[in-house]
Amino acid sequence: MSEQVINLTLKVWRQPGPDAEGEFKEYDAPGINTEMSFLEMLDVVNERLIERGEEPIAFDHDCREGICGSCGMIINGQAHGPMRNTATCQLHMRKFADGDTIVIEPFRATAFPVIRDLVVNRSAFDRIIEAGGYITAPTGSAPEANLIPVPKEVADTAFDAAACIGCGACVAACPNGAAQLFTAAKVAHLNLLPQGQPERWTRVQAMVDEMEAHFGSCSNHRECEAVCPKGISIDFIAMMNRDYLKAQFKNRRLASQSG
């Protein structure tokens, strides 16, 4: 079977630095193999730019297996492109047609300032995790599996939340630049399990407070759920809001008792 190739036109956001003016630049991308991933296509384009003595397009990537969350970008107005539950690195060029024009730009969110071209600073996510995304229970060696019984439904739900790869698509798609889906997923995968209970109430308050210092507020548009490459449900936002409300009373009571 012969390889199928397509000819494309790319309109790519180029911005040399965080304080520099940016603009879209147009590049011809002929002879693109349809079995390439989107990032492989950008690799080919960059190789051609380098051969011509031009500056390659800067973009984030790492594992290229849909796990790390580094590869996020806006493709034709949609975070990660046209495929549901698919990260940019898992998007293949067979999803585009010969002669297509593809517009590529960085995630647009106040909390994600552009570093260069398609690369944005997502360290605001790190600060949310630092605020409470951990457990202090000493784990030691691996315990016997049956020592800590976890109902299957709870384990499955926690696993669904833990699938979040922190790519930031939810923030980029939200009209308010909110990070509720990311934060809710990180809170839930710890708060649902027995090991996460000691810090449950301080965790949710600390992480939500940190989130609100950098991101907008959720108004339930559900764009975050629609573009999430791991299909994480906004049900986790409701769970986080419930725990946050409870935390206001529980943490106040604990503080008064310790005082």
Helices and strands as residue ranges (DSSP letters): E 5-14, E 23-33, H 38-51, E 74-75, E 78-79, G 88-90, G 93-95, E 101-105, E 114-116, E 119-120, H 123-132, H 152-162, H 169-173, H 180-191, G 194-196, H 200-212, H 223-227, H 235-258
